Amino acid sequence: MNSKNSFISDPTNTLSLKKSRFTEMLIEENALDRSGFERWIFCQGMLYNSPDKWWGDYGRRDYPHEGIDLCLYRDLSRRIRRIDQKIRIPVMHDGVVRAIIKDYLGKAVMIEHKSSQSDTGRFISLYAHTNPCPDIKVGMILNEGDIIANLADTSKSNSHIMPHLHLSFGLPSKSFSHDSFVWNAMRTPEIMILIDPLSVLDWPYQALDAADPACRQL
């Protein structure tokens, strides 16, 4: 059984998922190449399975992080920049919209993709804390690079957290149901085996120390 302190993952399946062009498409769609997009930056708490918060009191999460949080990047001048609500979010791979659910900062768009390496022939990507585009509907077929959302406005959130994209990847069980899916279901390995999204991400990244000023000023 899964514990509250860690998630069950399958390293064999993790390695077999196809690399995405997500960052490349994000840079192109949002003209981030004007300042130069050198690498993603992660603070303690932004990475998969982290027990820590990267906002507020920087304390412990109620549960380990189910994915990764994308909000910081370093440009070619070595300045750390933030993405904001204007960022247009592309879908990583061809797929079908299976659910749009509320999360505590916005909405999450669930996409189902085909995978010959999965026991069920599919895997799930979840783009959370977003404001989905008006034309994105359940059942819609998407092509790699289609724009599905912007980041949600978090300015009124009680958590005082900056806008960011939460990405979760998972291998659903045969009994997995899109219709009854809720956020907490991701933590149940009988329903979904979570995968570290960094294994699929297409771009260099750097994890900063918890005491780094860039992380303590969030």
N, C-alpha and C positions, 0 to 999 in steps of 0.2 A: 504493500500500500504506500501511497504517497504521504510524506510527512509535511508539516507546515514549514519546515526549514529548507526543503529542497524539492525540486521537481524530478520526476522520472523522465529520462530522454533516451533516445536510441541513436548512438553515434553512427551506426551503419547507415541508417536512413538519413541522418543529418548530412553525411558526406555525399549522398547520392542525389540530393536535390540540385536542380539546375541553377547555376549562378544567374543572377538577374543583371539587368542593365539599369537598375532603378536610379542610382545616383547620376549616371550619365544622362538619363532622360530628364531627371529633376533639374540638373544644371542647364540643359538646353532649353527646357520649357520656361524656366524662370530667369534666363540670361544671367546666371550666377557666374559665368565665365568672364564677365566684365571685370570682376574683382579678383578672379582666380580662385578656384575651389581646390585647395590642396589636400585636405583630409577632414573626415568627421572627427569631432571632439566629444569624448564622453567623460562625464564626471562620475565619481563613485555614486552608485545608485541608478545610473542610466542603463546599465548592462543587464543582460539576461541572468535571472536567478539571484540578482542582488538582494540582500536582506535590508538594505539601507534606503532612506529617502535622499533626494538631492535638492530638496526644497524645504521651506519652513524651518522646523527645528532640527533638520538633518538627522532625525532619529531613526528608529527601526520601522520598516513597513509592517503592515498587518500580515502580509503574505509575501513570499519572494516574488520578485519582478517576473511577470509572465512573458516579457519580450525585451525590446530595446526602445529607448526614447531618443529620437533624433530632433535636435534643436540647435546645436552648435557646430560650427565648422571653422577651420583655419584657412585664411586666404594666403596667397603667395607672398604677401608682405608680413606674414606670421601674426596677423591680427586675428583674434577670435571674434567671429560674427554670429549673429542669431538669424534663424529663419523666422518668419512671422506669418500672420493670417493671410497675407497676399500670396503665399507660396501655393502653387498649383501642384497637386499630388498625382503622379502617374501610377497606374497599376503595373506591377512587376512583370506579370506573365499573362498570356491569354487565359480567360476564365469566365465564370458566370457569377453574377451577384446573387448570393443566397440569402443574405439577411442584412438589415440595417437596424442596429439596436442603439439604445441610449446608453451612454456611459457617463461617468460623473463630471466630465468636462465638455462633452459634446455628443457626437454619435460615432459609432464604429461601423465600417463597411466590411462585410465578410465576403470574400471571393473564394470560390472553389476552382481548383486547377487540376488538370489531369496529371498523373504521375505513374509511370510504369514501375517505379521502384516501391510504391506503397502497396500494402496488402489489399487496400480497398480501391486502388487505382486513382487516388485523388489525394490532394493536400489542401489545407486551408491557409489563407493569409487574411489577417485582420488589421485594418488601418483605423486606428482609434484616435479619439479626441479631435475629431474633424467636423467640418460643416460640409456634408455631401452636396455635390452639384444637383440642381433641381431635376435634371433629366436622368439621374442615376436611380434606377428602380430594381426591385427584386426580380430576378429572372432575366435581366439584361445581359447579353453576351458582350464581353469586352475583349479588345485586342491589346496586346502589350503596348504600353505608353499612353493609353487613353486616360484622360484626366477624370478623376473620380471625386475630388474634394479639395477644399482649402483647410487650413488649420482652424480649429475652433477658437473663438475669443474667450480667453480665460480670465479676463480682467475682473469679473465679478465672482470668481471662484473663492470660496472660503479658504482654500488651501494656499492661495496667493502664489500660484505656480505659473510659470511663463508658458506661452503656446508651444506645443511640441507634438510631433507625430509618434505615437506608440505603434510599434509593429510587433505582431505576434504571428508565429507560424506553427502549424500543428498537423499531425497525422490523425484524422478522425477514425473512430472505431466504426464497425459495421452498423452499430445501433445508433450512431450519431444522428441527431435531428436538427436541421437548421431552424425549423419552426419554433422549437421550444428552447433554443439556445439563449443562455444568459451568461454574463461575464464570468461568474464564478465557476461555470462548467469547465472552463479551460484548466482548472486546477485538479480535475479528476481524471487520472490516467485511463480509467475504464471508458471515458468518453473521448479524450484526445491526448495524444502524446505530444508535448510541446517540443519545439526545435529552436535552437539558438539562431535568430535571424542573421547574426554576423557570418554564419557559414554560407549564406546566400548573397550577402551584400557585395557589391562590385567595386568598392573603393577603399583606399587606405584609411586607417583610423588610429586614434591615439587615446588611451585612457589616462586621465590626469590624476594626480594624487588628491586625496580628499582636502588637503590644506591649500591647494593651489588657489590663488586669488580669483581666477576666472570662475571657479566653482563656488567659492564662498560669497560671490556677489550676485548670485542668481535669486 
